Structure formats: C-alpha cells, structure tokens
Amino acid sequence: MIRNLSMGWFARALILGLLAFIIFGPLLNMALWAVTEKWYFPHKLPLEYGFHYWERVFRPTGHAMESLSVSIAIALFTVAACLAVSIPAGYALARRSLPWRSLFLLAFLLPQAFPAVAVYINIGKIFYTIGLNGTILGVVLVHTVHGLVFSVWISTAAFSAIDSELEEAARNIGASGLRTFFTVTLPLAMPGIMASAIFVFLESLDEFTGTFFVGVPDITTLPILLFTASMEGNYQVASITALILLVPSVGFMLFIERFLKSDVLAKVGG
Amino acid sequence: MICLVVPALLLVIALFIYPLAFSLVTAFEREGAWTFANFTKAYDFYSLDIYFTVIIIGISTVLIGMISVAIGGYLTLGENPLAVAILKWLYRWPLFIPFIVAGQLMRTFLAKNGMMNNMFIEAGLLEPLQATSFLDWRGIVITFVWKQTPFVALLVAGAMASLDRSTIEAARNLGAKRLRILLQIVVPQVQQTLSVGLILSFVTMMSVLSVPMMLNAKTPTMLTVDMAFRINSYGDYGVANALGFISYLMTGVVAWVYLRQGVRKGGAP
C-alpha cells in the first residue's frame, strides 16, 4: 500500500516537473539571454553576465524606448477608438429585440475568423494608395478592427448583465434617457468595459502581422523591434524586448478573473 | 437603436470586408482579365508548402486537443488536491504570451545549444554529439502547442467543471477507471467546447507569420511566410492572394466539417 502511494507520488511529481520544465524552460532560457554578455557554443551557460545590453536598450537614444512609447501610444489610441464605437454598439446589441442582432455580433467576429495575413496585405495595398501606409493612424485602424470583437462582445455582455429595473427606476423619477445612461447604465457596465479595454490594449501591444504589412519600415513597435533584433541574431536585445512584452501579458493572465466577473463572462457571445 | 451599431459596423466593412473582397478579386485576376493563372503558379511554386502547412497545423491541433483533454480531465477527476492545485496554477502561463515572444523564447530554448538539449545531455538521455537543433517543423509544432494549449485547456476545463457530476459519480461507483470515465462520459459532453476551441486555434495558427519566420528559415515553410515573401520581394499580389484564398479554403473546410457535425447531431452549432 505504502509502496503504491509513493509510486503515485513519483509519477505525479515526474509529470508535473516535466510540464513545469516545458512551460518555464523557454522563459528561463530567455531570462538568461537577457543578462548575457557573452555566450557561444558549446558552453551550456553564459560565459559572462551583465547588464551592458540593458543600458544599450534603455538609454534615452536607444531604439527600445522609442518603440515602447510608439507601442503604448498606438495601443492607447486603439483602445480609445474601440471604446468610442463599441460602447454605443454594445448598448444597442444588449437589447435582445434588436433586429439582425446575431448577424451584427457575428460581423465583429469575422476579422478573427479568417486567416489574417491575406487581408492585411490588401489593407497595406489600399492604405498605400490613400497615404495611410507607414502612419500611426494606419496602424491604429488595423489594430482597432482586430480588437473590435473583444470590445463589442464584452461590452454587449456587460450591458446585458445590468438589471433593467435600475434604469427604469431612474426614468421614473424623471431622469432623461441620456442622463440615465451616464449616471446609471454606464457606471454599472464600467468593470466589463474596462476588462475589454485591457484586452484591446494587450492585443494592440502584442500585434505583429498587421503592423508588419501596414507600418514597416516607418513605424517600429516593440514586436517589430523584437523581430528585427532576433533576425539579426542579437538575442540579448530580442530577449530584453520580449521581457518588456511579457510583463503585461503574464500580469493579465494572473489577474484576469478579477477583471472579468463570471456574470459578465457567462453572457459573452450570448 | 441600430444607428448606434453603424460606426462600429462601418469600421469592419471598410477595414475587413472591403480588403477581403479585394483579396478575392485579386486572386482571380491578372492584367485585367479573369483567370486561374495565379492559382496554377501558386500551386507550381508552393504546393509543397501547402501540404506542409496542412500537416504542421493538423499535428498541432491534434496535440493541443489531446493535451487539453488530459489537463482538463485531471483538473476535473484528479483525486489529489495538491497536484490539482499545482496543475491549475501551472498550465495557464503561456495563455497571453504573444506569438512573437513565444517565437523568440523557442528560438533560444530549442536551439542546438539551447536549454532543452542541455537538459537532456545533463540527464544522460542524449550524447552531446547527437544534439540537433529543433528549429524546423518540430519547432513550429512545439511553439504552437505550447502557446495554444492553455487557451483550449481553459475552455475545456471550464466546460468540464460545469458538468453534472452525478453521471461521473455513478460511473465511479460502478468501478469505472478514471481514463474510461474521461473518454466515455466527460469528453462526449464537452465535445462542443473542445471543437470550438480547436477551430479558433486552427484559425489563429493559420494567421501567424512571426513563428514560422523566426523558427524555420528554410523551405518548405508555411503559407503565411510565402505570402509575405511574394509581397515584399516581388509585389506579386496575384499569387499572394491566391495563396490567401487557399488558406481561407482550409479554414472553411474545417468550419464546414464542424457545422455539419452540429447539424447531424440535431443541435444548434
């Protein structure tokens, strides 16, 4: 019996250990590269450690700081554009009686339901003829259409989760429709809308393919910088850039349940 | 009310539907005439890459499905609370890590001198001279599975957690083994969720440009890389869009199989 028990533990520990190695091994390998000064074959570990490359990446004239601010600016504009069109759309789509409601909801899923590369190359071509290629606005537009599914679907779910009696109560004591929306409905839907904003922000921050066809070579976001550094064989700069991108991604993974309440989650896509 | 949806809808029409239509038209057009020439050229040049793409994404999808079911199954049926808690904490890490970062991680991890080979050598499983780089089709599959499994597993585990446990308990009381309970009772009930997760992963993998570019800088390669190459090197929109059309077809076939399955079962898709 005891033998059986310890065998079970051994198997469990082995499998979980292997899984941990598969999941964290690549992250650890990258972390090593980020603090490497010198490392070449056949040495298993870096020959010299140091922060020389960090200084190079983060110095005010370095490319990384510029790319970081470009990336954040694009992501913020994208969030603003998505919310500006999604809050009204979500409010309307939360009404189950809206004609063609499921068709509309489906329309916002489309950009994620097709292999994107072929669409992006044509957006690039169209933008080129109207002078949007290589501009911040062009990249923001591409990111916006990709983020719409999150912002529209989640804000629709957030508005659907609101008890309509609260709005009726406000109307009954004489508030106008607009006032009811801004003082009752919108504040109640805010947590869900914020969650969708975070989704859109991250999507934009991490987006590579669209920027590659619409922004390059004029716009260098962090993912583009990472790609270029990696292809040039500069693993230190690539790894440091990857680390910067990892922080918000992992942070969001750890806290997602706090942002997205289950009552809203249950209504997504419904 | 409908006018509130219009601005968002216009964005989708201008920035997705219009370019999509543009792509379809360009695929069948050369020098102003309707033709299949782009497709013949695309097939002559890239038929190997078409098969390569199908095989890579097929293998990845199957592996993602199997591992997700295993993870979800253990989270639902596991009898050891500590192991379940560890697994629950562990499996989700790659969930929001961008593909471009995953590509860079694997570029270092799977290289000839990467941590994976070094660990195998340390463990005595591999002779130093046998160490080879995994930066080829295997690297793409490993990266796709690493990145997409948490997403499908999250959906599947969620669906499994909300199942009615009485059938599971009944089977357990009758002495059924856990693997049998998982495959014969739990999986059939969450099959819908599993299919949706796998189809979404399939489309996502069809759209990724960075991973094959970073991990497999040789032929054969994936269609996304070929499309980028046709555009950046030749400005050849005809062949690039023909390849794009082929990638739409692939996802179309998968979606059609899924919808047909739903109809056959008599339920809504």
Interface residues (C-beta under 8 A of the other chain):
Chain A: G8 R12 L16 L19 A20 F21 I22 I23 F24 G25 P26 L27 L28 N29 M30 L32 W33 Y40 F41 P42 H43 K44 A84 V85 S86 P88 A89 Y91 A92 L93 R95 L98 P99 F104 A107 F108 L110 P111 Q112 A113 F114 P115 A116 V117 A118 V119 Y120 I121 N122 I123 G124 K125 I126 L141 V142 T144 V145 L148 V152 L202 D206 F208 T209 F212 F213 P223 L226 F227 S230 M231 Y235 A238 S239 A242 L245 L246 S249 V250 F252 M253
Chain B: M1 I2 L4 V5 P7 A8 L9 L11 V12 L15 F16 I17 Y18 P19 L20 F22 S23 T26 N80 A83 I86 L87 L90 Y91 R92 W93 P94 L95 F96 I97 P98 F99 I100 V101 A102 G103 Q104 L105 M106 R107 T108 F109 K112 N113 G114 M115 M116 N118 M119 I121 E122 P128 W146 L200 V203 M206 S207 V208 L209 S210 M213 M214 L223 T224 M227 A228 I231 Y237 A240 N241 L243 G244 F245 S247 Y248 M250 T251 A255
